Every structure is written in structure tokens, then in C-alpha cells.
Amino acid sequence: MNNSSKHCISLTIINASFNNRVERTQFLVNKFGKYLTGGILDVGCDQAPLKDIVKSIKYTGIDIDGKPTIKVDLERLDRLPFVDREFEVVVCCDVLEHIDNLHQIFGEIVRVAKKTIIISLPNNWTNARRPIEKGRGTFAFYGLPAQKPQDRHKWFFGLSEAWEFYNAQQSIYPIKLIECVVNEKKRNFIVTAARKVFYPKQMCYLNRYAHTIWAIYQREGDI
């Protein structure tokens, strides 16, 4: 199967910013709540804010720490502890970039999803841009701290790479990308307009200023 056999969708840009996991989860619920039905697996759930915000779902959360339903170390797994298509929906928000076996776990997410998959990835470039340009400072999850950090990113990519990754999965697994949403912090109109003059190509602009990209997949046959 190749990319030409899959349909392409456009990016939707929504102004939003997240200071913590709860705010990110609230955006997920507000924007993609229509997909959150039936049994839901929350991969990398941390404190499980999705369970607290949406009371009507049958919730299972997995993580190495926090408040998971089942404690799981994703980096030490070849296979998630669930049967094929066990969950109506699988959610994985800003988690895959923290694990070496990103591609393996993505495949496992597809395996255990019966209908819908909701994924978000960060645009690491936007956080790194200013410290690198200024020649000073640090940015979250990278760098060289004096002591081994509890958590860090294992992958460094821009938004365009994440977009390409999302699209490529359609050629690997029986899934279709049905929505893709990009988040950019809300700025003054004049600032945004000026930025677009300097960076008129959409992907160049988004690589520089957007911070999160969401993908919604549905398993083929459910569309």
C-alpha cells in the first residue's frame, strides 16, 4: 500500500496554549470530545486528568508513574497487555517523543484500537529556537543536566516531520487520518501578520511558531 492510495487532509490551525497536562486534556475534550465514547485507553496517562474530566467513559490509563489504572513501562514493552481491538478509542498525548521505541508503541496503539486513535506530538523546534538563536539558555527535556533527569525527550523533530510521520502511518497500518489540528499560541494580529510576511510558506511558519500537532485516525472500515 502506498501514500497515493490514501486521502490527504488539510491542517487546521487553532490558537491555544497549554501550561500543563490538564489544560492539554481539556483542549482534547473540547475539540475532539465527539470521539470519546465507549472504552478508552489513555497511553501515558500521568495523573489521568481525562478520567476526571469525562465521567461517562470506561477508562483505562497506563503509565510508569502518576495515577494509572495499570502501571506499565512503555520502553520495556514489546506488546501492550491488551487483546487486539480491545478499546473503542486510544489516546496518546505528548508521550511518544519520550520513549525510544516510539514506532513499536505506535503499532501497538493501532493494534489495540477498535475504531479511533487520538495522538498529539510537540513541535520541539519552536521551544529550541530562541535559546539556540540567542546562544544561551536551555529548554525543557533536552540539554545536559548535572544529574540524570527523571524524564526527557528521546526524539527531536519539527512540526513538518511530525506531519510527515502522521501521514506515513497510513501506508503502514489499516488506518486513515481524518483530522489534523495544529496549535499556535494566540498573538497580536500585527505580530502574526508580520511573521507570515517573513515566513510565507506554511510549513516553515509552523515549524517556527506552532507548538503541538494532533492527529485523529480511524481504522479502515469504520469511516
N, C-alpha and C positions, 0 to 999 in steps of 0.2 A: 504494500500500500504506500502511495506517495502523497506528498502535500497537495498535488493537483486534484486529488480525489476528495479533498476536504474543503469545506467552505471557509471563507475568510470573513472576519468581522472587523468592525472599526473600534478604535479606542474611545471610551467615554471618559472625559476629564471632569472630576468633581473636586471642588475646593473642600479640603478637610485636613485636619492635623490631629495627631494622637500623642498625648503625653504619657500614656500608659496602656496596658492591655485592656483595661475596662473600656476606655474610650474607643479603642480599635474594635472591640467586640460590639459596642453599641452601634458603631457605624455599620458593621456587618449585619446586625439585626435590622437596622433601619433601611438599608439598601437592598439586602438580599433575603429578608425575612420570609418572603413567599416560598423559598426553597426549604425552609427549616421545618420539615414535617416528618413524623414517624421517628424511627430510631436514628440517633445521630452519634457519630464517633467524632470526638474532638481530639485531634492528634497534637500533642504538645500543649495540653490544656492549661498548665501552670495552676493558677488559683481557681480555675473553672468558672470564670465570670459568665460564660454563655449559659451555664446551668442556672445561675441566679437570675439572669435577665429574662430568659424564655422558660417559663414554668411548664409549658404544655408539651414539651418534647420528652422522649425517652432517651435519657442522656448517658453516654459513657465517655469518660475522659481518660486519656493515658498520658503519662509524663514520668520523668525520673524524679521530680520534686513537685512541691506545691500541694494541690488537693485533687489528685487524680482518683478516678474510680479504681483503676488498675495501675500499679506502679510498673513502668516499663522504661528501659534504657534503649532508645531507638538505635543508638550507634552500635549496640551489641546484638542486634536482631537481624536475622535473615528473613524472618517471616513474622508478621503481626499475629497475635494469638487469637485469631478470629477466622471463621469459615468464609468461603467466597460469598460475596454479595450479602453480608450479614446486616449492613446498615443502609438505610434509605439514603442517608447523606453522610459524607465525610468532610470535616472541616479541618484545615491546617493553616493557621495564620502566623506568618513570620516565624516559621520553625525550621524549614528545610535548610536554610542557609547556615544553621547551627550544627549540622551533622555531616560527617564525612560521606556517609552512604546515602546522600541525597537522592540519587537516581533509584536506588534499591527501594527506599521507603516510598517514593512516588509510585513505583509499580505496585507496592503493597496497598497503598491507598486506593488505587484503581481496582485491585483485586477484591477488596472488602466492600467497595461501594456498589450498591444496587442501582442507584439512579443518578445522584448528583454529587459533585465534588466542588468544594469551595477552597481555593488556595490564595494566599497572599504572599508576596515577596517584597523585600525592601529594595530601593534603589540606593546601593551603597555609595555610588559616585557623588550623590548630592550632599551626603554627610562629610565626605572626604575632601570635597572641592576647596572649601575655604581654608582649612588648615594647610593643605598642600600649596595653594596659591600664595599664602602668607609666609610659608616656610616655618611655621611654628604651630604648636598646639597638638592636640590629639583628638580622636573621635572614637565613639563607642565601639567596642567589640574587636578592635584592631590595636596595633601598636605592640609595645614590649614592656609590660608592667614588671615591677621588681619581683613580684611573686606570681605564681601560676593562677590565672583567673578561674573563677568558678564556671564561667561561660564565655564563649567567644564565637564569632562567625568563622566558618571554615571556607567560605566562598566570597569572592569579591567581584561583583558584576554591576553593570549599569542597567537602566530600565530597558534599553533596546535588547540586551541579551536575555533578560527575563521574558520579554515579549516573544523573542525567537524560541526560547525554551518552551513556553506555553504552547505555541503553535506546533512545534515539532512533536509534542507528545501525541498529537492526533494521528501521526503516522506510525506510532509505536503501539498504541493501545486503542481499544474499541470505544473511544470517547470523542465527543465533539465540543469544541469551545463555543459556547453560546453567548457569553458576556465577558467583556474585559474592561475593567474600570481602573483609571489612574487617579491617584490623589496628589494634589498640589496644595501647598499652604495658600490660604487666601491672602492676596496682596492688594495694595492700592492699584487702581486701574492704570494709572500712568506708569507705575513701575512695571506691571505686566506687559503693557504695550511696548515700553522701551526694550524690555528683554527680548520680545519677539522680533523687534527690528534687528537686533544684533544676532539673534539665533532663529531665523525664519523657518528652518527645517524642523518639522515637529519632533522627530526623534532626538535631534541634537538639543532642542529646547528641553524636552522631557528628561533626557539624561542629566541635564544640568540642574533642573529645578523641581521635578516631581520626586516624591519620596516613597510611594507604595504603588504596586500594581496587583490587581485582583483578577483571578480567572475563575469563571464558572463553567464547569464541564457537565455534560450529561452523557450517560452511557448510551451507545448506539442502540436503537430500538425503542428508546424512551422519549424520542423527540417527535 
